[in-house]
Amino acid sequence: MQPAHIPHFERPLFFFDQARFRRDLAAGEKPPLQVFKDAVGAAEHQMTERFREGEDVNTLIHERALFVDCLLHYAWHQYEWKPGTGLLAVGGYGRGELHPHSDIDLLILTNGRSDSKTIDNIERFVAFLWDLGLDIGHSVRGVEECLELGAQDITVMTNLTESRTVVGDAAPGEHLASSLERNKLWSTVDFFHAKLAEQEERHNRQQAAEYILEPNIKNSPGGLRDIQTIAWVAKYFFRVRTLKQLQGKAFFTEEEFAILQSGESFLWRVRYGLHLLAGRAEERLLFDYQRELANQFGYKDSNNQLAVEQFMHSYYRTVMALRQLNDVLLQYLGEAILAPGGEQDITPINERFQLRGCAIEVTHPQVFSQYPSALLEIFVLMARNPQITRVRASTIRLIREHRHLIDRDFRLNTANSELFMQLLRSPRGLSTQLSRMTRYGILGRYLPEFGRVTGQMQHDLFHIYTVDAHTLQVVRNMRSFRSPEAREKFPIAADILGRMRQPELLYIAGLYHDIAKGRGGDHSKLGVVDATEFCQRHQLPARDRRLVCWLVEKHLLMSQVSQKQDISDPEVVHAFAREVGDREHLDYLYALTVADINATNPELWNSWRASLMRQLYQATQHALRRGLENPIDREEIIEETRSLALEKLQTMGLPEASVVNIWAQMGEDYFVRESADNITWHTAAIHELHSNAPLEQSDTLVLTRNSGPGEHDGATQVFVYTPDRANVFAAAVTGLDMLNLSVHDARLYNSASGYTLDTFYVLDESGQPLLDEPQRLQQIRLTLQEELALVEDYSKVIQRRTPRRLKMFELESQAHLSAEPGDLYSTLEITSADRPGLLARIARIFIAHDLRLHNAKISTLGERVEDIFHITDAEGRALCDNEINRSLEEAICRELDDHTTPH
């Protein structure tokens, strides 16, 4: 490929030796593609080093775009072009901004139909750029086609407004620009509405939260797209090329422009580093990269915070400020575009506020300085009046300018505390107003303890929001329990909220349940101190204060009991009922717990957890009605359960003698923990298995079914009846793992006849019970029978890929082994990162250490497990030697953490 003409590219780039580049091209010693590749490689290396040495990211981004301009100029002139074809930069590249792996958006613009020579040149030119390794996106269009597409598609229109000619004939680009100006394909009003709708859709795709723990720095609220949206609308309205041209024109204050510039620079630096780490156009700030970026940017671990937490705190503070600014500036533009001059009907509200259209505004600029309480009053008014949908931009600015007035005296003012309580008691709009107060910087000043957790990340495996975002989501969930839709998904919570004495007490507990996160120590107990101070300051009666503080201290109790303890045991339920004390505390705690779990990570709430919570709630209700002084007698439970099951079995035609003979082999725990329905199912199957063969000649039985209404109806039951051998549990859980089924509970019983009866409650990969698919259920039965046939020499553990997120968390396994004098079993508690095959690995450890497993309680919290096992030594005795137990704990942790992937 020999160039006919190589012009001098006048715009200087000190890191790119154009004279040498031109000599290499002209010499012909290397193919032109290699000359270009060498230049790209050298430039990439040089810019990467400059970034790592801390050079201003704005310079790098604009120089990168300038370098690509230069490359395209030379590449274009590798071909002979007729007049009428130009190469335009559009999108971010059109603005002169390029990150390491950003798309280079190009428009090859023609003035009319292209001849075969031009078409051939275009194809060869584009292929050359691809071979060069540039991340290009390109289109070839005529001016009229651009105008037609721009009129139909807001994204195309936006790109066209930012287009600039890089090389080639400038006439088509000039023609396009003049046509866009002359034809006004989108009115300013339509353009504004379209960009606003585009932003709303984008925010919704990102869960409408700037505080998600793996944010998209481009598309999440407060991200780079929010800055660009402001710029697009402002430039379209004011007819300017850059926002800087608007300085001094009352569009933004000097402070706002500084926030915009510094916020953009911070996000640009993060994005630049992210692209380099990922080696691609990665926009998600994944856990994999957060630690590395924190180290690159100079953050250091401290006693109170990890470096990554400090870095992410800076990130969240930045995007929150940008989200606030996005609100203000788009609100301002909307007022200027939709109602120029403010020509709307004004409706007085009181002497401080008025309604202009559907927006609230102050009656005069001195409102907040003269009446500081108005900083809270405005949110109360919005919650009360559904006609008020927004705040005027000028009033938002005044709120931001006067929020410093919220000091200790302001907080101690009873008029202000009464206003806040009015907001909490409002029948509508509470979560919306709390979110708005957070964005405007009011809530964190009125509740300084809330301000301290604003932007605080929870660097773990199952929270997906920062503490403040999680807290507001808890309150939002509580309010949603009142909606008609909640009746189907959260029927108990919906019923509770419908009859709750004072819902505002629940909302206060929601605001304070995690308020002490990050301080060290038990956040539940530390949070009680802040909750007490709030209740006293807001003059809550002693009874209400005690309830709120109890909820804050005990907010984890119900989830821990339901997920970690055997709630089929009446003693467990009775102990929980004693802790709760009465129906009111139970109701409030249930509503708080459900709201909390769903706000931690929506994926945590599935049919299984809903079933556990419902069972514990209903069993506790029954215990409270019965009276705490009248605990249920075990013998009474056993007799009632056996009677109900026998009645069902006799209707099925089973002889009572056969039933009694089977049951004689079972211990009391079996009849205490299992429902009559399950016992009927088990007994009928065991009877059929043994009916035609002597007991000792019978083989393994595997049954499956989805639990019906009542006990554990949120999972699929897998029942295994097989001769008792040491490795049965290991074989069963390995088989289930091979089938991509997660075990959420396991009940293990040994019969006097030498059989083990094990029930596993499992969910599929989506966290749901299995569908009634005969082929899938048959596959489960066959797989388990195959695995159980190998138990005499069992060592196989399935291998599968470890999830990406687990690799970024140094969650060391913890094991605690305990037994009280006289206990039949030792209790082993294991906390570890969840991973494929983990339960099978634990079972293998039991085999290696000659331990017998008698029961298991499996609890998976996101990607962390907290499992409880009841074990004995090989002779069936509890492990009581403290020194041996400590050694065993260390061995278990070492073996669990030895390899990322089980083998």
N, C-alpha and C positions, 0 to 999 in steps of 0.2 A: 504494500500500500504506500504509494509515493505521493506526498502532498504537492499539489500544484502551487500552493502559496501558504507560507506560514507567517502570519503577522505578529508583530510584537504586542504582547498583552501589557498594557501600560500600568495597571493597578499593582502596586508593589506588595510582595509577600516575602519578608526577609528570610523565611525558612525554605523558600522554594527558589532555586537558582534557575531562572527562566533561560538565561543565556546558555547555560550548560544543557538544559533540557532541549533547546532548539538545536544545539550542535549535535546532540545524540540522535535526534530525529533526522537531521540532514545527513549525518554520516552514514546511516544505513547499516551500521555494524550489528545492531540488534533490531529485531522486528519492532515496529512502532508500539504494538501492544505491550511488549516487555519494557520499553522505555517509559510508558505510562505507568505500568505496574510498579516499577522501581520508584517513580516519583511519589506514587500513592503510599507505598510502604514506608518511604523515608518520612513523608509528612505525618503519617499516622504515628510512627514511633516518636517523632519530635513533639507532636501535640500531646500524646499520652504522658510523656515525661514532664512536660510543662504543667499538665493538670496535676500530676502527683506531687510536683514541687509547690503547688498552691497558687498557680497563676490565676488571675481573674477569669472566671468561667465565661463571662460575657465576651471577652476578647476572643477566647477560643472558639466559641460558637459562631461568632460572626466571621472569624478568620477561616473557619472550616468551610462556611458557605462561599467565601471569597475564593478559596482554593478550588472548590468544585466549579465555580464560575470560570476560573482560569483553565482547568482541565477540559471543560466542555468547549471552551473557546478553541483550544488547540485541536480537540477531537473533531469538532465541526469542520474545521478547515483541512481535515484529511480528505475531504470530499469536495467536489465542485458543485456548487449550488446555483441554480438560476434565481433571479429576483422573485420575491413573493413568498418566501418561506422563512420563518423565524423560529427560534427556540426560546420559549418562555419558561421561567421558573414560576411555580404556583405553590400554594399552601405555605407551610412553614419555611420551605426553601425560598419561596417568593418573598417572604419577609426578611430574608437574609439570615435565617437561623438554621443551624444544622448540628445535631448531636451525633456522636460516633456512628450510630446505626439507624439514624432517622431515614425515612424514605426521602429520596430526592425526586420530588414530583415535577414532571416536565410536561409541557404542552408544546407540540410541534404544530405551529399555526400557519395556515396557508390562506392566500387571498382568493383562491378558487380551486378548480379541479387540478390535481397534480398530474404531471405527465409521468411516463414509465421511468424516466431517468431519476426524477425526484423521489418516486416511490421506492426505487431500488436503493437510492442513497439513504432514505429514512430507515429502511430495513437493515442495511449494513451498519449505519450509525448506531442504532439501538442495540444490535447484536454486539458491536464493539464495546459499548458501555457495560453490557451484561458480562462479556468476557473479562472486562477490566475488574469486575467484582463490585461495581457500584450498586447500591440498593435503590434502583430507579423504579418509579411508577410513571408510566407515560400514556399519553393519548395523542392522536393525530386528528385535528379538526380544522374546519374552515371557520371563519368569523361568524357566519350566519348560524352554523350548527352550534357554536358556543352560546350564542344568544338564545337559541331555542332551548337548549338544555338548561341554561342558567335560569330561564323563566320558569322551568318546571321543578328544579331541584335546588333547595337552599344551600346544600353543601357545594354544588358546582358553582353557584352564584358567589358564595363566600370565597372560594378559591380564585375565581376570576377577578374579584376586587383586589386581590393581593398579588396579581400577576405582574411580572416585569420581564422585559426582553433581555436575555443573556447574550445571545449571539445571533447572527443571521440578519435577515432583512427586518428592520425596525417597523416598516410600514404596517404589516398585519397587526402587530401589537398596538400601535397607535390607533389604527382603525377600530380595534376591539375596545380600547379604552374610551374613545370618543362615542362609540355606539352605546356602551354601557351608561355613560353619563347622559346621553341624549334620550335614550329609550326608557330609562328608569324601570327596568324589568320588575323590580320589587319596590313597592312604596315603602317609605320608612316605617310605617305602621306594620305592614305585613312582614317586613324583614325582622323587626323587633319581636313580633309574636312568634315567628318561626324559630328564631334563635333561642327564645325563652323556652319554647316547647322542646327544642333539641336538648337544652340543658336539663330540663326536668326529666326527660326520658333517660338521659345519661346518668343523672344522679340516682334514679330509681334502679338502673342496672347495677349500680355500685352500692345498693342497699341504703341509699340516701344517707350515708354516714361517712363523715370525714375521718372518723375515729376507728374505722375497722383496722384490725391489727396487721393485715397485709394489704395496705392501701395501693390503689393504682394512682401513681403520682401525676398522671396525665388526666384521668377521667373522674377520679373521686371528687366529691365536693371539696372546694378549696384548692383543687389541683390546677395544673397549668391551663386546662381547657376553660376553667372559670375566668382566668385572667384574659385568655383570648376572646372569650365571649364578651367581656366588657369592651375590649378593644374593637372587636368587629362592629358591635352596635354603635359605639361612640364614633368610630371613624366613618361609618356609613351615614350617621346622622349629621356630623359636623363637616363631612367631606374633607377629611384630612388623611394623610398617609401614616402618621405615627401619633401615639398618645402624647408624646412630648410637645407636639404642636398645640395641645390643649392647655398647657400650663398658663395660668393667669386668666383663663376664660370661665372661671367659677364652676367648672365641671367637677373638679376634685380639689380638696385642700392640699396644701404642701405636705401635711402629715400623711394624708391618704396616698399621695403620689409616692412618698418615701416608702410606705408600707408595701405598695404595689411593686416598686422596683426591688426592694430588699427581699420580698417574698419570692418574686420571680427568680432572682439570682440564687437564692437558697435552693429552690426546686430544680433549677437548671443544673446546679452543682451536683445534687443528688442524682438527677437523671443521667448526667454525663458519666458519673462514676458507676451507676447501675448498668449502663450500656457496656462499659468497658469490662465490668465483672462478668456479665452474662455472655458477652461476645455476640450479642444480637439486640434487636430493638425490644428489650424487655421494659415494660412500664410498671409492672407490679413489684412493689417493694417487699419481696418475699423474705421470710425469716433467714433463708440461706444467705442473703446479701446484707441484711441489717447489721450483723456483727462486723463483717468485713468493712463496710462503709464507716461504721462508728470508729473503728481503728484507724482507717485511712484519714478520717477527718480530725483525729487527735483526741477523741474522747477516751477517758481513762476510768476504770472501775474505781468506785469509792466504797466506803463502808456502808452507805445507804442505797446506792444505785449502781447497777452495772453500766458500763460504757454504752451498751446498746440501748438501755432504757433512757439514758441522758440524750442520746442522739435522737431517738424516736420522740422524746418529749419536745425537743426543739422542732422536730417535723410537725407534730400535732399543733403546737402553738402557732407555727407559721400558717398552716392551712386553716386554722380557726380564724386568724386575723384576715386571711384572704377571703374566707367564706363571708365574714362580716362585711368586708369591703364590697364583695360581689353583690350582697343584699342592697347596700346603700346606693352604689353607683347604678345598678340596673333599675332600682326604684326611682332614682333621679331621672334616668333616661326615659323610663316609662312615663313619668309625669310630664317631661318635656315633649315627648313624642305624641302621647295619647291625649293629653290635656294641656296644650301649650297655654301659658299664662294662667293656669290654674282655674280655667272657666268651668267650675262645677258647683253644684248647689252645696251650700254650707249649712250644716245642722248643728246648733249648739248642743253640747253634752253637759258641761258645767262651765264655771268661770275659767277653768284651766285647759279644757280640751273641747275640740269640735270635730265634726265629721265632714270631710270634704269628699263627696262621692261615697266610696266605701273605705276610705283611708282616714285614720285618726291623726290629728295633728294638734300641736299646742296653739293656744289662742294668741300667745305673744312669746318672743324669744327669751324672756326672763322667767318663764314659768318654773323651771327646775331650780334656778338660783333662788327664787323667792319662796318656792314651795318644794323643798327636796323630797317630800313624801310622794310627790307626783311621779317620781322615778319608779315607784311600785304601783301607784294608782293606775297608771296607764295600762298595765297588764291585767289588772282586775277588771277594768272597763272592757277590754277586748274579750276577756273570758265570759263576761256577762252578756255582751251584745253580739249576736251572730252576724249582724250587718257589717261589723268592722272586720275586714279581711287583711288589712295591711297597715303599716305605719308610713307616714310621709317621710321621704328621704331627709328633709330638713329637720324633722323631729328625731329621726334616728341619730343624726349628727349631734343634735343637742344632748341626747341621752348619753352618747359616748363622751361628749365634752364635759358633762356634769357628773359622771358616775363616781368621780373622786369624792363627791359629797357623802357617799355611803361609807361612813366611818363608825367607830364604836358608839358614839352618841346617837347616830342615826339608828343603829341596830337596837339600842336600848330604849328607843322611843316607842311607847306602847301603841301610838297611832300607827306606826309602821308595822309592828308585829301583828296588829289586828288586820291590816291590809293583807299581809302575807297569808294569814289564816283564812281570810275571805277568799283568796285565790285558791287555796287548797280545798275549800268547801264548794267551789263553783261547780255547777252541774255539767259544764262542758268546757272544752278548750284548755284544760289544765296542762296536759303534756305539751301541747303546742306552745303555750305561753312560757313554760319552763325552758323549752328549747330556745325560744326567742330570747328569753332573759340570759341564757347562757351565751348565745351568739353576740349579744350586745354588751356582754361583760358585767351584767347586773347580778346574776345569781351567785357568782363566785365572790362578789364583794359583800352581798347581804349575808351569805353563808360562807365565811372565809375558809372553813374546813372543806367545803365543796371546791372552793377555788384551788386548794392545795392538791386535789386529785384531778384537776382539769388537765387533760392531755397525758395522764399517767398511764403508761401501758402496763399490762399484766403479761409478762413474758413467760407464758406457759403453754401447755398443749391443748387447752380447751376453751379459754376465753377468746373471743374474737373482737372484743371492743375494749377501749380504754375504760378506766374506772368510771369516769364521769358519763361517758356515752352509755355504758352498761347501766348505770344508775337511772338515767333518764328513760332508758328502754324498759327498765323494771316498772317505773311509774306508768309508762305508756301501756304496758301489758295489763297492769291492774285496771286502768281505765277501759281497756278493750273488753274486759270480762263483762261489762255492762251491755255490750253490743249483741244484737240478735244472732250474729254469726258465732259468738262464743258458746251459745247453747249446745252446739254440735261438737265443737272441739274441746271445750272446757266446761262441761255441764255442772260439775260441783262448784267450781270457782264462780260461774255465772250465778248459780243459786245463792252462794254466800254473799256476793256483792249486792245482790238484790235485796237482801234483808239485813245487811250490816248496819250496826248502830251508828258508827261514825267512820265512814271510809277515809276521812282525812288522817286518821291515826295510822291506817295502813300505808298511806302515801308518805307520811313522815318516816315510818319504819323503812320504807323503800329508799328514801333519800339518804338514810343514815346507816343502812345495813353494811355497806362496804366503805364507809367514810374514812376509816382508819387504815385502809390498805397502804402498804409501803412504809409504815412507821416502825416496823419491827414489832415482834410480840403478837399476841392474839388479837387480830383486828376486831373480832366480835366483842371482846371485853373492852378494848380501847374505845370502840365506837359508842359504847354505853355512856361514856363520859360526855362526849359531844351531844348525844341525843338528850341526855339529862339537862344539859345547859340550854339546848333549844327549847325543851318543854317548859323549863322554868321561865325563860325569857318570854315565851309566848303564853304564859300563865295558864297552862293546861292543868286541870284538876289532878290530884294525886293518883286517882284510879287510872286515868288516861296515861299519865306519865309512866306509871308502873308497867302498863301494857306495852307502850312503845319501846321502853328500854328492854323489857323481856324479849320482845320480838327481835330487836337488834342483836341481843346476846345469843338468842337461840335460833337465829335464822337458818343455820345449817342443820339443825337437829332432825327435822322431819326427813330431809333427803338422805342424811346419814343412816337413820334407822331403817328407812324403806329399802335402801340399796345395800346396806352392809350387814343388817341383822335379819334373822329368820322371822319374818312377820307372821308366819303361820303358827309360831309358838305363842300361846296365850300369855306366857310370862313376859315375853318381849313387849307385847301389846300393853299389858298391864303396867309395866315399868314406864313406857312412853306416856300412857294415860296419866300416871301419877305426876310426871314431869309437866304435862300440859295443864292438868287441873280442872278445866271446865270447857264447855262447848265453845265459848267465845274465844278463848285462847287458841283452841284447835282450828276454828274457822279462820281467824286472822293468820295463823301460821301456815295453814294450807295455801291460802291465797298468795301470801308472800313467797312461799317456796316455789309454787308453779310459775309465778311471774319471774322469779329469779332464775330458775333453770332455763326458761325460754329466752331470757335476755342474756344469758351467758353464751349460749350457742344454740340457735334454733334446732340444730341437728341432734342435740342431746335429748330433746323431747320426742319420744316415740311411743308406740303403743305399749311397750314394755314398762317404761317409767310411769306412764299414765296409769297402767294397771297396778303397779306397786303403790303409788300414791293413793289411788282410790281405795285399795284394800286396807291400807293402814288407816286412812281417814274413817272408813266405815267400821272397822274393827274397834277403833278407839271410841267412836261414837257409842257403840254397843257397850263397851267397858264403862264409859262414863254414865250411861243410863242405868246400868246394873249397879253402879256405885263402887267407888274405889275401895271401900271397905269389904266388898264382896268379890274377890277375884275368882275367876272361873276355875273350878276344880278339874285337874287332869283326868281323873277317873270318870267324871261326868262327861267330858269331851269324848273320851275313848268309847264309853258305852253308847253315847248318842251316835257317833260316827259309825260304829260297827252295826248298830241296829238299822240305820238308814241304808247302808251298803248291803246288808243281808237281805233286806226287803227287796231291793232292786235285783239282786242276784237270783232270788227265788222266783221272781216273775220271769226271769230269763231261763228258768228250768234247771238251775244248778242245785244239786242236793245240799242240804244244810251241812251234812257230815263232811262232804268234800271241802266246803268253804271253811268250816271250822278247822279242818286238818291243815289247810294251807295257812290260815291265819295263826295257827299255833306256832308256826316257825318265825313269826314276825315279832319284833320288839315293840314296846309301848310307843316309842317315838314315831313309828310309822303311822299309827292311828291318831296321834296328836297332830302331826304335821300335814298329813294328806287328807284331801276332801273325800267324802263318801263316793263322789262320782269317779275320782281317780282310783280309789280302792276297788270299786266295781269293775272298772276297765282292766286294771292289772289282774285281779283275781280270775276273771272270766278267761283271760288269755292264758294264764298259768295253768288253769284247770284243763283247758283244751290241749295245751302242750303235753301235760302229763297223763292225759286220759288214756292214751294207747301205748304208753311205755313206762317202765319203772323209772322212778325219780332219778336214779344215778345214771340212766342211759339217755336222758333228755338232753337236748342241745340248746344253743342260744336262741333267745327270742328278742326281736327288735320291733317295736311298734312306734308309729308316728300319728299325731293328730294335732290340729289346732285347738287350743283350749277354748272352751265355751264360756258363756257369760259367768262372771264370778272370778274365781281364783286364776290369776296369771292368764287372763284372756288376751293378753297382748303378745303372746309368743306361741311358737310351735313346740309341742312336747315330743321328745324322743325318749322312749322308755326301753331300757336294756335289762334283760333278765338272763343271767349267764352264770355258770359256775364261778365261784369266787376265787380269783387268782390275783397276784400282786400287781399286775400291769393292766388291769381292766380299764381303769380310769385313763391311763396314758393312751391306750389303744383307741378308746372311744373319742377322746377330745382331738386326737390326731386325725381320725377319720372325719370328724365334723369340720376340722380346719381345712382338710383337703377339699371339702365340698363348699368352701367359702361361707360357712355358717359360723356365727359368733355365739358363744355360750354365755348366757347372762345369769344363769342359776343352775346349780347342780344339787340334787338330793340323792344321797347314797345310803342304802340300808343293806345290812347283812342278815340273812336268814339262818336259822339254826340248822337248816338242811344243807348248808354249804353253798348257797347261791347268793349273789348280790343283785339288788334291785336298784338301778340307777335311773333317775329321770333328769334329762337335760332340757332346759328351756332355751331355745335358740331363735335367732333372727337372721334374715338374709343380709346381703351386703348393703341394702338400702335401709336397714333397721326395721324391717317389717316381718310379720309372720309369713310363712310360706303359703303360696297359693295352693288350692286343692288340685294339684297336678299329680295324677297317679304315677307318671313316669319318674318325676323328681323324687317323690316319696319312696318309690321302689329303689331308686338309686341310693338313697340314704340307708335303707335297710341292708342292701347288698354290700355297700362299702363298709359299714360297721361290722357286719358279719365276717367280712374278709379280714379286717384289722384285728378283730377279737380272736380269730383263728391263729394269730401269730403271737399271742401274749406270752407264751412260754419262753420266747427268746425275742423280746421286743426292744428295739432301739431306734426305730425309724421316726424321724421328725421331719415334717414337710418343709421344703424350702420355697420361699417366695420373696419377692422384692420388698425391702423395708420402705415404708412411705417416706417421701422427701422430707416432710416437716420434722420427723423424728430425729433426723441426722443433725439438726441444728439445735437440739436441746440436750444439754448435758444433765439429763434426769437420771441420776444414779438410783439404782434400785435400793429399796429399804425393806428390811425384814425384821419383824419383831415376834418372838416366840414367848408365850406365857402360859402358865397353868397355876391354878389355885390348889391348895391342899384338898384332896378328896375329889378333884375333877377327874372325869373319865378320859377326857381328851385334853391335849394341848391346843391352844389357839395360835395359829401362825398367820400374821398379817403381812401381806406383800404389796408394796407400791412400786410400780415400774412403768416405763413407757410401753404402751400397747404396740404389738407388732404381730404379724402373722406367725402362728405356731407357738406363741408365748405360753399358752396354757399347756400345750403338749410338752414344752421344755420344762415347765415347773413339774409336771408329772414325771418326767424323766429324772429330774433331780431327786424326787421322792424315792424312785427306784434305786438310784445310786447310793442313797443314804439309808436304805432299808427302812423307810417310813411307811406306815399304813395310813391311807386317807379314809376318813369316815364321813366327811361332809365338806361342801364347798359353797361359798357365797361369792359370786363373780360380779364385780362392779366396774364398768368401763365408763370413765368420765372423759368424753372427747377421745383423746389419744393417750390417756393415762389410765392405768388399771389400779384398783384398790381391792385386792382379793383377800378373802379370809378362808382359811382351811382349818378343819379340826383333824388333828393327826395323833397317832401314837407310834411307839416303836414297834418292832416286828412281833413282840409278844403281847401287843395290845395295851401297853401301859403309857400313861401320860409322861412327857419328858419334863422332869423336875430339876435336873442338875443345871444350875445357872451357868457354870463354866462351859459345859457341853453345849448348852443352848446358844451361848454367844458365839461359840466356834461354828455352830451350824448356821446361825444367821449370817455370819461373814461368808461362809462357803456358798450359801444360796445367792447372796448378792453378787459375789465374784463370778459365779457360773452364769447368772442372768446377764451380767454386763460384759462377759468375756468377749462376745461377738455380737455385732449388730444384727446379723441374720442368723437364725437358728440353723443348725446343721446336724 
